Amino acid sequence: MVTLITLHMLSPDNYDQSMGVLTKNTELACKAPGFITRKVLIDVTDRLKGYSMTTWETQQYMDDFLTSPERPALEFEGEENRVYEITPSGRIMVFSLTNSASFEIDVEASNPKLTNSKTWTGRYTQISLHLLLKNNRDQGLDVLRKNTPIAAKQPGFVSREVYVCTKDMLKSYSIATWESKKALDDFKTAKGRPIIVHGTDGITYEKNKSGLIAVFPVVDSGVFQTVNEA
């Protein structure tokens, strides 16, 4: 399986149009060969920040869908990958920035007591982008891996996945879904988690018996709710 994870900064002036593009692609993706799941999530504190996550059986199925003529006609522009939808009435900016890549799951866990752990609507999902340091890549991934079984034992846990980019092995995501915002917040102080220190240099360190070890030069994290899924 391969998952396309895309950060979308939605246009404040054309918000409904932006959401329309995401929703339309969900409708089309779920009819395409090789489709597994898709979710569209919006930040709970910043409605202009969203993610789409679409999982396919193979990279080829994903590529076929991305070049499908049935998808909304889009143009990409600039280093920010601004996205414009081409409509009969003109060219409309729908995303002021996009950042997209293919990922594979490194580790995952779900709550066996839930029959619908793959459904995220009505729940809270923390999405965290972690860039890994080349010299300490395994250490950084181990932090994410260790947190997965710890999360799985907490009240309100739904699921957690750690993704690694297929083309950039220093780019990863941890994505954890919870029944409530309280359950999500309570996990931050759960016992047994690796000790993390945020340095004044902007780098995130793990503290262990050997001292401080740099693990993440960049972390971008937020809490999201699913607005569309298939």
PECORVEN-V904324 format. One record per residue. RES is the residue in one letter. PSI is psi in radians with two decimals (* if undefined). Layout:
# PECORVEN-V904324
[[RES/PSI] [RES/PSI]]
This chain:
# PECORVEN-V904324
[[M/2.66] [V/2.47] [T/2.20] [L/2.01] [I/2.16] [T/2.19] [L/2.27] [H/2.20] [M/1.92] [L/2.60] [S/2.18] [P/-0.49] [D/-0.40] [N/0.79] [Y/-0.82] [D/-0.64] [Q/-0.72] [S/-0.82] [M/-0.58] [G/-0.68] [V/-0.80] [L/-0.74] [T/-0.73] [K/-0.73] [N/-0.52] [T/-0.79] [E/-0.70] [L/-0.71] [A/-0.73] [C/-0.19] [K/-0.10] [A/2.62] [P/2.45] [G/0.03] [F/2.44] [I/-1.11] [T/2.79] [R/2.44] [K/2.45] [V/2.17] [L/2.53] [I/2.39] [D/2.36] [V/-0.36] [T/-0.22] [D/1.68] [R/-0.15] [L/-0.11] [K/2.14] [G/2.89] [Y/2.55] [S/2.45] [M/2.02] [T/2.17] [T/2.36] [W/2.78] [E/-0.67] [T/2.85] [Q/-0.63] [Q/-0.74] [Y/-0.71] [M/-0.85] [D/-0.67] [D/-0.71] [F/-0.71] [L/-0.41] [T/0.17] [S/2.31] [P/-0.22] [E/-0.35] [R/2.73] [P/2.43] [A/2.02] [L/2.58] [E/2.43] [F/2.49] [E/2.41] [G/3.03] [E/-0.48] [E/-0.09] [N/0.87] [R/2.53] [V/2.27] [Y/2.34] [E/2.31] [I/2.00] [T/2.91] [P/-0.46] [S/-0.03] [G/-2.97] [R/2.06] [I/2.19] [M/2.19] [V/-0.50] [F/2.17] [S/-0.30] [L/2.44] [T/2.61] [N/2.03] [S/2.51] [A/2.83] [S/2.44] [F/2.69] [E/2.63] [I/2.29] [D/-0.92] [V/2.71] [E/2.77] [A/2.62] [S/2.79] [N/1.96] [P/-0.26] [K/-0.22] [L/2.28] [T/-0.22] [N/0.76] [S/-0.30] [K/-0.13] [T/2.17] [W/-0.16] [T/2.30] [G/-0.06] [R/-3.13] [Y/2.28] [T/2.18] [Q/2.09] [I/2.14] [S/2.06] [L/2.21] [H/2.09] [L/2.37] [L/2.56] [L/2.33] [K/-0.79] [N/-0.37] [N/0.56] [R/-0.83] [D/-0.64] [Q/-0.75] [G/-0.79] [L/-0.61] [D/-0.63] [V/-0.81] [L/-0.69] [R/-0.76] [K/-0.62] [N/-0.35] [T/-0.93] [P/-0.47] [I/-0.77] [A/-0.70] [A/-0.33] [K/-0.07] [Q/2.62] [P/2.43] [G/0.06] [F/2.40] [V/-1.02] [S/2.82] [R/2.38] [E/2.48] [V/2.13] [Y/2.54] [V/2.36] [C/2.43] [T/-0.38] [K/-0.25] [D/1.69] [M/-0.02] [L/0.14] [K/2.22] [S/2.81] [Y/2.49] [S/2.30] [I/1.95] [A/2.31] [T/2.43] [W/2.73] [E/-0.49] [S/2.85] [K/-0.60] [K/-0.75] [A/-0.71] [L/-0.84] [D/-0.66] [D/-0.54] [F/-0.49] [K/-0.42] [T/0.32] [A/2.51] [K/2.55] [G/-0.14] [R/2.62] [P/2.52] [I/2.09] [I/2.36] [V/2.22] [H/1.93] [G/2.73] [T/-0.24] [D/0.07] [G/-0.07] [I/2.52] [T/2.32] [Y/2.62] [E/2.31] [K/2.12] [N/-2.91] [K/-0.42] [S/-0.14] [G/-2.62] [L/2.22] [I/2.13] [A/2.27] [V/-0.67] [F/1.96] [P/-0.42] [V/2.32] [V/2.23] [D/1.95] [S/2.58] [G/2.91] [V/2.29] [F/2.76] [Q/2.52] [T/2.23] [V/-0.20] [N/2.27] [E/2.71] [A/*]]
